[in-house]
Amino acid sequence: MLYPLSLAVFRQKSREMPLTSFVREIGNMSKKFTKNEKHECRRGGAYIAPDSSPLSSTAGSSTALTEHGRWANLPPELLLDIIQRVEARETCWPGRGDVVACASVCRSWRQITKEVVKTPEQCGFLTFPISLKQPGPRDTPIECFIQREKATSTYRLYMGLSPGNLNKLLLVAKKVRRATCTDFVISLVGNDFSRSSNNYVGKLKSNFMGTKFNIFDSQPPKDSPVRSTNRSLQKTHSRQVSPRKPMFITAKISYELNVLRTRGPRRMKCDMYSIPASAIGQGGTAPTPTAFTNCNDEARLGFKTLKSAQNVPLVMRNKAPRWHEQLQCWCLNFKGRVTVASVKNFQLVAAAEPSQNVTVPEQEKVILQFGKIGKDIFTMDYRYPLSALQAFAISLSSFDTKPVCE
């Protein structure tokens, strides 16, 4: 049953302004309130306000607390209706920012928003930062673009339907050349690549020849123990300083050597240690994290790479192109998403063993495709069981120089 006073406030606000403006006003109110409180900024700059209580509030924020409480004490039925309407209306960015604003008010708003918003696998939308580590939809791929900036050695992943409408920045990678390898450090923002930062999400590391790559994640996948490579965690932990985040190897990418120097496309293989091969089978599921976690204690215990018979990792290979006699080139059907010929272009499909009981149509589905459409602009389309972070890291491996593979 709805409270008359709260319902009257909502109806009055609804008459005065559209629903989206109403939600933005609430989100701005929450941000102003949190400036007077000591808090820890959440990932990606999308701040989620902490709960407020009489014991923790200060005298200077009593007025703001009273104003903030008007929205925190809304009846659950009314609050659920508001958030459902916002979530159903805003199906793309920047409109999805209104859904994030709902989660920024207080704990009650955040809890209901988390219940309403589904994972990318279920709804096909990317809403919260954790969505970047969750598997994509099973049927329709999520279409993204990668913009390369050679001057700064950075690669920006955007969500959008055309290169002229890059309306949502998802991830940013910075290329760092070292004496024996190359690192692509991946962050949620474009100006913070520190491994001790909350914006750090992982990295891609190559060998000297650029033929083998490891994908590192800042936290282990849910229910999938993988090897930790953090060597200085215990040392930094004892010094009471901000420790570097542990790294977990979640995948390995290998490019086949071209010993005979024959002309042709690259051949690549991806071993996804964090995704079991059964994920693409009938009724299979892929690990789906629901929140960013602190893995320092887990990292100290160590993890092993998925090698057991019960957890055979998913293996993907690039789809073999066909030779076009008239055009005199290798061709793949990118369904209009790739328009410029490049050795970097590829499509990945599952390479399942006969004993894994994976149907032929499922093995022919393109899980990830990447290709060039213009100068320093590329498309990246991915679907289940890959996440945006995994797809981005695999795509970054195509940018590194590979003289022995071409």
C-alpha positions as CSV (number, residue, x, y, z in Angstrom):
1,M,0.0,0.0,0.0
2,L,1.4,3.4,-1.0
3,Y,1.8,6.2,1.5
4,P,-0.4,9.2,0.6
5,L,2.3,11.8,1.3
6,S,5.0,10.1,-0.8
7,L,2.6,9.4,-3.6
8,A,1.5,13.1,-3.6
9,V,5.1,14.2,-3.8
10,F,5.8,11.9,-6.7
11,R,2.7,13.0,-8.6
12,Q,3.5,16.6,-8.1
13,K,7.0,16.1,-9.4
14,S,5.7,14.0,-12.3
15,R,3.4,16.9,-13.4
16,E,6.2,19.5,-13.1
17,M,8.9,17.7,-15.0
18,P,9.5,14.5,-17.2
19,L,10.5,11.3,-15.4
20,T,14.1,11.5,-16.6
21,S,14.5,15.0,-15.3
22,F,13.0,13.9,-12.0
23,V,15.5,11.1,-11.7
24,R,18.4,13.4,-12.6
25,E,17.3,15.9,-9.9
26,I,17.3,13.1,-7.3
27,G,20.8,12.0,-8.5
28,N,22.2,15.5,-8.3
29,M,20.7,15.9,-4.8
30,S,22.5,12.7,-3.7
31,K,25.8,13.9,-5.1
32,K,25.5,17.2,-3.3
33,F,24.7,15.4,0.0
34,T,27.7,13.1,-0.3
35,K,30.1,16.0,-0.7
36,N,29.7,16.7,3.0
37,E,30.5,13.1,4.0
38,K,33.7,11.2,4.1
39,H,33.4,8.5,1.5
40,E,35.3,6.2,-0.8
41,C,34.7,6.8,-4.5
42,R,33.4,3.8,-6.3
43,R,34.7,2.5,-9.6
44,G,34.4,4.3,-12.9
45,G,33.3,7.6,-11.3
46,A,29.7,6.4,-10.9
47,Y,29.4,7.1,-7.2
48,I,27.0,5.1,-5.1
49,A,26.0,7.0,-2.0
50,P,26.5,5.2,1.3
51,D,23.8,4.7,3.8
52,S,23.3,7.6,6.3
53,S,22.4,7.1,9.9
54,P,21.9,9.5,12.8
55,L,25.0,8.2,14.5
56,S,27.3,8.8,11.5
57,S,25.8,12.1,10.3
58,T,27.3,15.4,11.3
59,A,25.6,18.6,12.5
60,G,26.6,20.5,9.4
61,S,24.8,17.9,7.1
62,S,21.6,17.7,9.1
63,T,19.6,19.8,6.6
64,A,20.9,17.8,3.7
65,L,20.2,14.5,5.5
66,T,16.6,15.5,6.1
67,E,16.2,16.4,2.4
68,H,17.9,13.2,1.4
69,G,15.7,11.1,3.6
70,R,12.6,12.2,1.7
71,W,13.7,10.0,-1.2
72,A,15.3,7.3,1.0
73,N,12.0,6.6,2.8
74,L,9.8,6.2,-0.3
75,P,7.6,3.1,-0.1
76,P,9.1,0.1,-1.8
77,E,6.2,-0.3,-4.2
78,L,6.4,3.2,-5.4
79,L,10.2,3.1,-5.6
80,L,10.1,-0.1,-7.7
81,D,7.6,1.4,-10.1
82,I,9.8,4.5,-10.6
83,I,13.0,2.5,-11.3
84,Q,11.2,0.0,-13.6
85,R,9.8,2.9,-15.6
86,V,13.3,4.5,-15.9
87,E,15.0,1.2,-16.8
88,A,12.4,0.3,-19.4
89,R,12.6,3.7,-21.1
90,E,16.3,4.2,-21.3
91,T,17.7,1.4,-23.4
92,C,21.0,3.1,-24.6
93,W,23.6,5.6,-23.4
94,P,23.6,8.4,-22.4
95,G,20.1,7.7,-21.2
96,R,21.2,4.7,-19.2
97,G,22.9,7.2,-16.9
98,D,19.5,7.9,-15.4
99,V,19.4,4.3,-14.2
100,V,22.9,4.8,-12.6
101,A,21.5,8.0,-10.9
102,C,18.7,5.9,-9.3
103,A,21.4,3.6,-7.7
104,S,23.3,6.7,-6.5
105,V,20.6,7.9,-4.0
106,C,21.0,5.5,-1.1
107,R,21.0,1.8,-0.1
108,S,17.2,1.2,-0.7
109,W,17.4,2.8,-4.1
110,R,20.6,0.9,-4.9
111,Q,19.2,-2.5,-3.8
112,I,16.0,-2.2,-5.9
113,T,17.9,-0.9,-8.9
114,K,20.3,-3.9,-8.7
115,E,17.2,-6.2,-8.7
116,V,15.6,-4.5,-11.7
117,V,18.7,-4.2,-13.9
118,K,19.6,-7.5,-15.5
119,T,23.0,-8.7,-16.7
120,P,24.1,-8.1,-20.3
121,E,23.5,-11.8,-21.0
122,Q,19.8,-11.3,-20.0
123,C,19.1,-7.8,-21.4
124,G,21.9,-6.9,-23.8
125,F,22.7,-3.6,-22.0
126,L,25.8,-2.4,-20.3
127,T,24.8,-0.3,-17.2
128,F,27.2,-0.5,-14.3
129,P,31.0,-0.9,-14.4
130,I,30.6,-4.6,-13.3
131,S,28.7,-5.2,-16.6
132,L,32.1,-5.0,-18.4
133,K,33.1,-8.3,-16.7
134,Q,29.8,-10.1,-17.3
135,P,29.1,-12.3,-20.4
136,G,27.4,-10.7,-23.3
137,P,24.0,-11.7,-24.8
138,R,23.7,-15.1,-26.3
139,D,21.9,-14.2,-29.5
140,T,22.6,-10.6,-30.6
141,P,26.2,-9.3,-30.2
142,I,27.0,-6.0,-28.5
143,E,28.5,-3.7,-31.0
144,C,31.4,-1.5,-30.0
145,F,34.2,0.6,-31.5
146,I,37.8,0.9,-30.7
147,Q,39.6,4.2,-31.4
148,R,43.3,4.2,-31.6
149,E,45.4,7.2,-30.7
150,K,49.0,6.6,-32.0
151,A,50.4,9.8,-30.4
152,T,49.5,8.7,-26.9
153,S,49.6,4.9,-27.5
154,T,46.0,4.6,-26.1
155,Y,43.0,2.6,-27.3
156,R,39.5,3.6,-26.3
157,L,36.6,1.2,-26.3
158,Y,33.2,2.9,-27.0
159,M,29.7,1.7,-27.1
160,G,27.8,3.1,-30.1
161,L,26.2,2.2,-33.4
162,S,28.4,4.4,-35.6
163,P,31.9,5.8,-35.4
164,G,30.4,9.3,-35.5
165,N,28.4,8.7,-32.3
166,L,30.9,7.4,-29.8
167,N,28.5,8.1,-26.9
168,K,29.8,5.9,-24.1
169,L,33.4,5.3,-23.0
170,L,33.7,1.7,-21.6
171,L,37.4,1.0,-21.2
172,V,40.8,2.6,-22.0
173,A,44.1,0.7,-22.7
174,K,47.6,2.2,-22.7
175,K,50.4,0.5,-24.6
176,V,53.6,0.3,-22.6
177,R,56.7,-1.0,-24.4
178,R,59.3,-2.8,-22.3
179,A,62.7,-4.4,-23.0
180,T,61.3,-7.9,-23.3
181,C,57.6,-7.5,-23.6
182,T,54.7,-5.2,-24.3
183,D,51.9,-4.4,-21.8
184,F,48.4,-3.0,-22.5
185,V,47.2,-1.6,-19.2
186,I,43.4,-1.5,-19.1
187,S,41.5,1.1,-17.0
188,L,38.0,2.4,-16.6
189,V,39.2,6.0,-17.3
190,G,41.7,7.5,-19.6
191,N,43.9,9.3,-17.1
192,D,44.6,6.7,-14.4
193,F,46.5,3.5,-15.2
194,S,48.0,2.9,-11.8
195,R,47.7,-0.8,-10.7
196,S,46.8,0.4,-7.1
197,S,43.9,2.4,-8.4
198,N,40.2,1.4,-8.2
199,N,40.0,2.2,-11.9
200,Y,42.5,-0.6,-12.8
201,V,40.7,-3.7,-14.2
202,G,43.5,-5.7,-15.8
203,K,46.1,-5.9,-18.5
204,L,47.4,-7.8,-21.6
205,K,51.0,-8.9,-21.7
206,S,52.9,-10.2,-24.7
207,N,56.2,-12.0,-25.1
208,F,59.2,-10.6,-26.9
209,M,58.1,-11.8,-30.3
210,G,54.5,-10.7,-29.9
211,T,53.2,-14.2,-30.6
212,K,51.9,-15.1,-27.1
213,F,49.8,-13.1,-24.8
214,N,48.3,-13.5,-21.3
215,I,45.2,-11.7,-20.1
216,F,45.3,-10.6,-16.5
217,D,42.3,-9.7,-14.4
218,S,42.4,-7.7,-11.1
219,Q,40.1,-10.3,-9.5
220,P,39.5,-14.0,-10.0
221,P,36.3,-15.0,-11.9
222,K,33.4,-16.3,-9.9
223,D,33.7,-20.0,-9.1
224,S,36.8,-20.3,-11.3
225,P,40.1,-20.4,-9.5
226,V,43.0,-19.2,-11.7
227,R,46.7,-18.6,-11.1
228,S,47.7,-15.5,-9.2
229,T,51.0,-13.8,-10.2
230,N,51.2,-11.2,-7.5
231,R,54.7,-11.4,-5.9
232,S,54.9,-8.3,-3.8
233,L,51.5,-8.4,-2.2
234,Q,52.6,-9.8,1.2
235,K,55.5,-7.3,1.4
236,T,53.4,-4.3,0.6
237,H,50.6,-5.4,2.9
238,S,53.0,-5.4,5.9
239,R,54.1,-1.9,5.2
240,Q,50.6,-0.4,5.6
241,V,50.7,1.2,2.1
242,S,48.3,1.0,-0.8
243,P,49.2,-2.4,-2.3
244,R,49.2,-3.1,-6.0
245,K,46.2,-5.2,-7.0
246,P,46.9,-8.9,-7.5
247,M,46.7,-10.2,-11.1
248,F,45.1,-13.4,-12.2
249,I,45.8,-15.1,-15.5
250,T,42.4,-15.6,-17.1
251,A,43.3,-16.4,-20.7
252,K,46.2,-17.1,-23.1
253,I,46.3,-16.0,-26.7
254,S,48.7,-17.7,-29.2
255,Y,49.5,-16.7,-32.8
256,E,50.9,-19.3,-35.1
257,L,54.3,-18.7,-36.5
258,N,54.6,-18.3,-40.3
259,V,57.9,-20.1,-40.8
260,L,57.6,-20.4,-44.6
261,R,56.6,-16.7,-44.9
262,T,53.6,-17.5,-47.1
263,R,51.0,-14.8,-47.7
264,G,47.8,-15.4,-45.8
265,P,45.8,-14.4,-42.7
266,R,47.0,-14.8,-39.1
267,R,46.1,-17.9,-37.2
268,M,45.3,-17.4,-33.6
269,K,44.1,-19.5,-30.7
270,C,42.6,-18.4,-27.4
271,D,42.5,-20.6,-24.2
272,M,39.9,-19.0,-21.9
273,Y,40.9,-20.4,-18.5
274,S,38.2,-18.6,-16.7
275,I,35.4,-20.0,-19.0
276,P,34.6,-23.7,-19.0
277,A,34.0,-25.3,-22.3
278,S,30.7,-26.5,-21.1
279,A,29.5,-22.8,-21.1
280,I,28.6,-23.0,-24.8
281,G,26.9,-26.3,-24.5
282,Q,23.2,-26.9,-23.9
283,G,22.3,-25.5,-20.5
284,G,25.9,-24.3,-19.9
285,T,26.7,-21.1,-17.9
286,A,29.7,-18.8,-17.8
287,P,31.1,-17.1,-14.7
288,T,29.1,-13.9,-13.9
289,P,30.6,-11.7,-11.2
290,T,28.1,-9.5,-9.5
291,A,30.4,-7.0,-7.8
292,F,34.0,-5.9,-7.6
293,T,35.7,-7.7,-4.7
294,N,38.9,-7.3,-2.7
295,C,41.1,-10.3,-3.6
296,N,44.1,-9.5,-1.5
297,D,43.5,-12.3,1.0
298,E,42.6,-14.8,-1.7
299,A,45.7,-13.9,-3.7
300,R,48.0,-14.8,-0.8
301,L,46.6,-18.3,-0.8
302,G,47.4,-18.7,-4.5
303,F,45.3,-20.2,-7.3
304,K,45.9,-22.8,-9.9
305,T,45.1,-22.6,-13.6
306,L,42.0,-24.5,-14.8
307,K,43.4,-27.8,-16.0
308,S,41.1,-30.4,-14.4
309,A,38.9,-32.6,-16.4
310,Q,35.8,-31.2,-14.8
311,N,36.7,-27.6,-15.8
312,V,38.2,-27.9,-19.3
313,P,38.7,-24.3,-20.5
314,L,37.0,-22.9,-23.6
315,V,39.2,-22.8,-26.7
316,M,38.5,-20.4,-29.5
317,R,40.2,-20.2,-32.9
318,N,40.0,-17.7,-35.7
319,K,37.5,-18.6,-38.4
320,A,39.4,-19.6,-41.6
321,P,38.8,-17.1,-44.5
322,R,38.2,-18.2,-48.1
323,W,40.2,-17.1,-51.1
324,H,38.2,-15.0,-53.5
325,E,39.4,-15.6,-57.1
326,Q,38.0,-12.4,-58.6
327,L,39.2,-10.1,-55.9
328,Q,42.4,-12.1,-55.4
329,C,42.3,-11.8,-51.6
330,W,41.2,-13.6,-48.4
331,C,37.6,-12.8,-47.5
332,L,35.3,-13.2,-44.4
333,N,31.7,-12.3,-44.0
334,F,31.6,-9.5,-41.4
335,K,28.0,-8.6,-42.3
336,G,28.9,-5.0,-43.2
337,R,30.7,-4.2,-39.9
338,V,34.2,-4.3,-41.4
339,T,35.0,-2.3,-44.6
340,V,38.8,-2.0,-44.8
341,A,41.0,-5.0,-45.6
342,S,43.6,-5.5,-42.9
343,V,45.7,-8.3,-41.5
344,K,44.3,-7.4,-38.1
345,N,40.7,-8.4,-39.0
346,F,39.5,-11.7,-37.5
347,Q,36.5,-13.7,-36.3
348,L,36.7,-16.1,-33.4
349,V,34.6,-19.3,-33.0
350,A,34.6,-22.1,-30.5
351,A,36.9,-25.0,-31.2
352,A,35.2,-27.8,-29.2
353,E,36.2,-31.4,-29.0
354,P,33.7,-34.1,-30.1
355,S,33.6,-35.4,-26.5
356,Q,32.3,-32.0,-25.3
357,N,28.8,-32.5,-27.0
358,V,28.7,-29.0,-28.6
359,T,26.4,-28.7,-31.6
360,V,27.7,-27.7,-35.0
361,P,25.6,-24.5,-35.2
362,E,27.0,-23.4,-31.9
363,Q,30.5,-24.0,-33.0
364,E,29.9,-21.9,-36.2
365,K,28.6,-18.9,-34.2
366,V,31.0,-16.0,-34.2
367,I,31.8,-15.1,-30.6
368,L,34.0,-12.2,-31.3
369,Q,34.8,-10.3,-34.5
370,F,37.2,-7.4,-34.9
371,G,38.0,-5.3,-38.0
372,K,39.0,-2.0,-39.5
373,I,36.6,0.5,-40.9
374,G,38.8,3.6,-41.2
375,K,41.9,5.3,-40.1
376,D,42.5,4.4,-36.4
377,I,38.9,3.2,-36.0
378,F,37.9,-0.4,-35.6
379,T,34.7,-2.4,-34.8
380,M,34.5,-4.9,-32.0
381,D,31.4,-7.1,-31.7
382,Y,31.2,-9.7,-28.9
383,R,28.6,-12.1,-27.5
384,Y,28.3,-14.8,-24.8
385,P,30.3,-16.2,-23.2
386,L,32.9,-13.4,-23.5
387,S,32.7,-10.2,-21.5
388,A,33.6,-6.7,-22.8
389,L,36.9,-6.8,-20.9
390,Q,37.9,-10.2,-22.4
391,A,36.9,-9.2,-25.9
392,F,38.8,-5.9,-25.6
393,A,41.9,-7.6,-24.4
394,I,41.8,-10.2,-27.2
395,S,41.3,-7.4,-29.8
396,L,44.3,-5.5,-28.3
397,S,46.5,-8.4,-29.1
398,S,45.9,-7.8,-32.8
399,F,47.5,-4.3,-32.6
400,D,50.9,-5.6,-31.4
401,T,53.6,-6.1,-34.1
402,K,54.0,-9.7,-35.2
403,P,56.8,-9.9,-37.8
404,V,57.1,-13.7,-37.5
405,C,53.4,-14.3,-38.0
406,E,52.8,-12.5,-41.3
